Amino acid sequence: MSHSILKLATHGVQALKPYAPGKPLSELEREYGIQNAVKLASNENPLGPSPRVLDALRAQFGDLARYPDGNGFELKAVLARKHGVPMESVTLGNGSNDVLELVARAFLSPDSAAVFSAHAFAVYPLVTQAIGARCTVAPAHDGSRGPMYGHDLDAMAESIDAQTRVVFIANPNNPTGTWLTDKELHRFMERVSDNVIVVVDEAYFEYVVEADYPNAMAWVAKFPNLLVTRTFSKAYGLASLRVGYGVCQPELADIINRVRQPFNVNSFAQAAAVAALDDSAHLQRSVDVNQQGMQQLVHGLQALNLRFIPSVGNFVSVDVGRDPGRVYEALLHEGVIVRPVDNYGLPGYLRISIGLAEENGRVLHALAGVLAA
C-alpha cells in the first residue's frame, strides 16, 4: 500500500495490524503437499455440531433467497428463557467478536479509553484502537498473588481513570486459559463505577467445570453496566456460522443495538444456534471429550518436561523452551497446525487446542520428535 493511501485512514487504523487467524488445513496441505493434516490451532470443537444442527440447516435452504429475521426473534426468545432475562436484554452478533466491536463503537471515542489485561484476547486492542481510543493494558499476575499470566483485577481496577469507558475481562482468558473465581470477579463489579461498561467475555464458559467459576450472566439484573458475551463457535461447534450474543440490561442493550448492522446474523446461523441449544446431550459429550483430551495433553506435556499454563478452556499454551517459530514450522512439516502466541506477549509459547484422542496423540508425538531433533 502506498504511503499516501495509508494516510487517508483514521489514525487508529493506520497503526493496526490485522488479526491473524490460525492456518487453514487446506492451505497447509496445498503449500506443503501434506495429506491428512490435523488442525489444533483455533479452539474448535473436534466433535463438530449436533446432528440436530445439520437437520436445522437443511430446512433453511428453501428460504435461501429471503433475508434473515433482522431481530432474531426465535433465537433471542430461546436465549432469554435460558438465562431468565427479557428478550430486550439480548443482542445477537456475527460471533461474540461482533458484540465486542459494537460495544467499542457505542461507547469508545478518540478521547476515551478501554482497560484490559496483558495477554488478553487480541480483539480487545483491535476494536479499541480502530476507534482511536486509548488502550490501557493492566499488568497480569506474576504468580505471587494469583495465577501466572492471569488477570489481576486489582491492577485492572487501579488502571481505570476518568477517560475509561469500557473494561474487557475474559473469563477464562484466551490464550492463557486462566480464570477468575466467583468471589474476585463479583468484588470487582462492586468496585467499578456505573459509568464504566464492564464486558465479561465468557466464550469458553461451557467448558469450565471448576466449582467456584462464576456465571456472570446471573449478575446482569444487579449491575446496569455489565454486559456478558458468549459464543456458539466453541463448545457448540458452530465456528463457521459465526453466531454469538451479549446479555445485559435492556437500557444498555438498546444502545448497543443502535450500531448493530441489520441482518448481522444469517438465517442458517440463527436456526443452527436454536437447534444447538436444544441438544444438551451433545454439549455434554463435547465437554467430556474436552476434559479427557485435556488430561491426555497435560500428561503428555509433563512427560516431555514442558512447562504450560494451567487452563480451563479447550486449549493449552505451552512453553516449548526454544524458538517457537521454528517449532511451529517444524510441526507444519509433520502435518500438525498449532498456534503461535508471541503476539500476546508470551514469547516461547505455542497454543494447542484440544482435539480428539488420536489428534492429541499425534501432536504430542510430533512435538516430541521436533524437540528431539
N, C-alpha and C positions, 0 to 999 in steps of 0.2 A: 504494500500500500504506500502511495506517495505521502510524503510528509504534509503536503498541503491538504490532502483529503482528511488525514488524521486530525488536523487542526479544526475541522468542521464539527467533529464530535464534541459532546459535552466534556467538561474537564474530568469528571469521574470516569467516564467511559474510555477516555484516552489512556488512562493508566491501567485499565482492566486487562487481565489475561483470561481467555475463555476457559470455562470449566472443561477439564479433560476427562472424558468417560473412560471406563475400562475397555481394553482392546476387544473387539468382537471376535468370536470364533472364526467367522468366515474370513476376516482379514488375516488372522494368523495362518489359517490353512492355505490361503491364497498366496501370501508373501513367503511362507517358509516351506510350502509344499508338504505340509503335515496333515495327516488324516487322523480322525478320532481324537482330536484335542479336547481338553476339558477346561472350562472357564470357572474359576473360583475367585473372581475379581470384583463382582458388583453386588454382592449380598443378596442374590436372588434365591427364591425358594426352589430347591432341587426337585421337589415333587411336582412343581407346576400347579396350575389351578385345579379347583374342584371339578369333577365331571359335570356338576350342575351348572357351572360357569359355561362349559362348552355347549350345553344344551341351550342356555340363555342366549349365547352369541349366535347360534344358528337361527334362532327365532327372530333375530333382528334384521336379517338380510332382506326381508320383504319390504322394509321401510328405509332402505339404503338411500333413497333419493330425498328423504324427509330430514329437516333439521331436527336435532335432538330437543328434548324439553329443556328450554333455557333456564328454568327454575329447578330442574332436577327433583320434581315433586316426590316421586316414589322413593328414590334413594334417600332424600332428606327425611322423609317420613320414617323410613326404617331406622336410620341413624338416630333420629330424635327419640324414638321408642327405646332403642338400645341404651342410650345414655341418659334417658329421663329428662330431656330438655325440650323446649318448644322448637318447632321447625325453624322459627326465625333465628335460632341460635346457631344454625348450621350453615357453613359456607363450603361449597364444593370447589375443588381445584383440579387442574390438569396435573395431578400428582400433588403431594403436600408442598413441594417446592413452589408451586404456583401460589399457594396461600401465603408462603413466606414473602414472596415478591409483592403480593397485594398489600401486605402489612407495611412493607417498605414504601410503596407508592402512596399509601394513605397517610402515613404518619411521619415519614422522614423527608428532609429537605436539606439543601446545602448548608443551612445554619443550625442543623441539629446533629445528634449523634446516636449511634447504636452501640450497646455493650454486648460482648460475647467473650467466651473463654479462648485462651490459646489452645490449639489442637482441636478446635471445634469444627463442625461441618462447614465445608468450603462455601456453601451457598450464602451463609450469613454475610461474610465480607463482600461477596459478589453483588447481592441485592442492595447492600448499603452503599457501596462505592458507586454503583451505577446511578444512584440518585444524586450523588455528590455529597452525601452525608459523611460525617467523620466516623471512622471505625475505632472504637476503644476496646483494645484487647486486654482482658484481665489475665494475670498470670495464673497458670494452673497449679495444682498441688505439686509439691516437690517430694512427696512421700512422707513428710514428717507429721502432717496433721490430717492427711487424707490420702486417698489412692493416688499413686504416681500418675501424672498427666490428667487426673480427673478435674472437673470443675471445682474451683474454690469459690463458694458462694459469698464468703466474707469479702474476698478480693473483688468479686463482681459488684457487690453492694457498694463497696468503697469507690468503685470506678464510676458510679452514677453521678453525674453533675447536672447543672441547670439546663444544659443543652440536650441531655439524654431523653429520647422519646421512646426507644424500644430496647428491650433486653431479650436476647435469644439464648435459650437454655435447651440443650439436647439431653434427653434422659431416656435411655442411655445414649451416650455420645458415639458418633461415627467420626473418626476411625478407631478411637481408643477402646470402645466397649465399656468404659467406666460409667458408673451410675450414681444417682443421688437417692438418699433414703427419704421416706415419708416425712420424718421429723425435720430434717435440714431444709428440704425444699419448702415445706409449709412455713417454716420460720422465715425463710427468705421472702415469701409472698407477703407475710405480715409486715415485714420491714420496709418493703418498697412502696413508695408513694403511688396513689391512684393515678397520678398524671404521667406515669411511665407504663407503657404497654409491655407486659411480660408474655413472651411466646415460649411455651413449653412444647418442644418438638418430641413427640413420642412415636417416631417412625418404627421403632423396634419394640413397641410396648408388648405385643402379643408373645414375644419370645422370652420375656423376663419372668422367672419363677421365684425370685427371692421374696421372702415373706414381708419385708419392710420396704419393698419398692412401691412408690405411690401411684395412685390413679388420679392424676391431676384433673381429669375430667370431672371428678366428684366435687371439685372446688369452684367450678365455674359460677355457681349461684352466689358464692360468698365474695368473690373478687371481681369487680366490674372491669378491671384492667387485665384480666387473664384470658389468653387465647391458647387452646391446646390443639395441636395438629397431629393427625395420623394419616397413614397411607395404606393403600391396598397393594403396593408394589412389593412388599417384603413377605410377611407370613402368609398373606392371601394369594400370592403368586400371580399378580396381575401387572407386573412391571411394564410390559409392552403397551398396556392400555392407558397408562398414566391417569390414575384417579386417586385423589386424596381428599381430605376435608379438614376444616377447622371448626371448633366449637367454642363459643363464648356467649356472653350475654347479648340479647338482641340489639341493644343500642350500639355495641361495638361491631357486631356483625353487619348492621346496616351501613356503617361507614366503609367497611371493607368491601361490601358488595357494590358500592358505588364505583369502584375502579375495576371490578371484575369484568373481563370481556364476556360478551354474550356468547352462549353456546361453548363455553370453555371446556366442558366435559361432554364427550360424544355419547351417542346412544348406546354403543356397544359397551363402553366403559361403565355407564350407569347401570345397564342390565347385568353386567358381569359382577359388579360390586354388590348388587342386591342378592344375586344368587350365591355369591361367596359368603355373605353374612348368614345365609340360611343353611350352611353346611358346617356346623361346629365340629363334626367328627373329622372332617378333612383338616380343619385348622389344628385340632389336637394332634393329629398324625404329623403335621408339619412341625409342631413344637417338639414332639417326641423325637423325631428324626434329628432335629437340631440339637437336642440335648445329648443324644447318643453320639452324634458327629463331633460335638464339642469335646466330649470326653476322649474320643479317639484322637482328635487332632492335638489336644493338650498333652496326652500321654506320649504321642509321637514326638512332639517338640521337646518334651522333657528328656526323652531317650536320646535326642540329638544334642542335649545340653544347650538348648537355645532359650534365651530369655524372651518372654512375651508379656503383654499387658493382659491381666485377667479381664475377661469380657463376659457380659450377659446378653450380647446380641447374637447375631448369626455369623460372626466373623471373629478373627483373632489377628492382632498386629504383633509381628514377631521381629525381634532384633536379630538379623542374620549374621552379625558380627563382622561384616566386611562391606564393601561397596554394594549397596542394594541394587543399583542399576545393573551391575554385571550379573548378579544372581538372578534378577528378573529376566534379563536377556537370555541367560543360560537355560532358565526354566521354559522360556518360549520355545527354544530348540528341542526341549523334551515334550512339547505339546501341552504345556501347563501354563495357564494365564492366571496370575495373581495381580495385586495392585500395589504399585509404589506409593508411599505416603510421605515422601520427603517434603512435599509442598505443604504439609500440615505441621511442619516444624518437628518432624520425627525422623531425623537422619539415621540411616541404618536399618529402618523398619520396612517390612512388606506386610500388607494386609491380606489375609487368606480367608475367603468365605467358606462357610460350612456347606459341604455338598453331601452326596450320597456316600455310603461307606467305601465303595470302590474308588470314588473320586478323591476322597480324603486320603485313602491309602496311596493313590497314585501321586498326589502332590507330596506326601511325606517321602515316598521312595525317590521321586525326582529331586527333592530338596537334599536328601542325604547324598545322592550321587554328585550333585553340583557342588556341595560344600566339601566333599571328599576330594574333588578334582581341583 
